[in-house]
């Protein structure tokens, strides 16, 4: 039993303060992203989440360039980008896609500029790694309160607009007919999405931020059509994937003699990808069974059929 335990958990895992911080931040971020992600998938706005990930990259790299923490940049510029996307994309749906594309292009350009300036001036060591691919093991405990507050605000906003958001997601016309302030609900949702993507960038990096946002939610919605169950499954999947990613990244330091280790973001995305594939097995089996033609009646049974 002891050998099996040490084979899974390398020495010092439970005593490591870096692991404690990564598990706490990752757990909060996973829950916030899962809840927001369910509505994002249902609304078909995964592309908007991807664009906000690039905006977060620009914000994080800009924050490091001027000496601020990456959280302020990730979330701050993400909220600004969400506001711009909503202002440009007033006329849905074509306007929304146009606004997303414009913000995406501008964000990529700013990210390239800020990362170049940061690398050229030597303002922060490992800035590219931290912004693009995440570096949760280097995050300090002082970041936990900011993550908790931002995550709480995002979840509280979604809880406040939960019913009208769901109605406007399923049937915008019916929501308007019932007097739902669709525009206001959409703005609050976009702000929550920006916060979620910004926090996800802190965990998995800006490039992979949508994996934690979209993956668990998409897998959950494959398994159930009930929103409440989908929210619970998405939260559970996101938290387990994040904590398993932290464990595997910590263990990977001991896998070779180089003691280089692999990034947490790689393992989180890998676990989410496998989970999403597994969630489609039931649908695949159902399609296969439906495509198999019914077997003809046995010869003895055919003889008993009436003429």
Buried (B, 14 or more C-beta within 10 A) or exposed (E): EEEEEEEEEBEEBEEBEBBBBBBBBBBBBBBBBBBBBBBBBBBEBBBBBBBBBBBBBBBBBBBBBEEBBBBBBBBBBBBBBBBBBBEBBEEEEEBBBBBBBBBBEBBBEBBEBBBEBBBEEEBBEEBBBBBBBBBBBEBEEEBBEBBBEBBEBBBEBBEEBBEBBBBBBEEBEEBBEEEBBBEEBBBBBBBBBBBBBBBBBBBBBBBBBBBBBBBBBBBBBBBEEEBEEBBBBBBBBBBBBBBBBBBBBBBBBEEEEEEEBBBBBBBBBBBBBEBBEEBBEEEEEEEEEEEEEEEEEEEEEEEEEEE
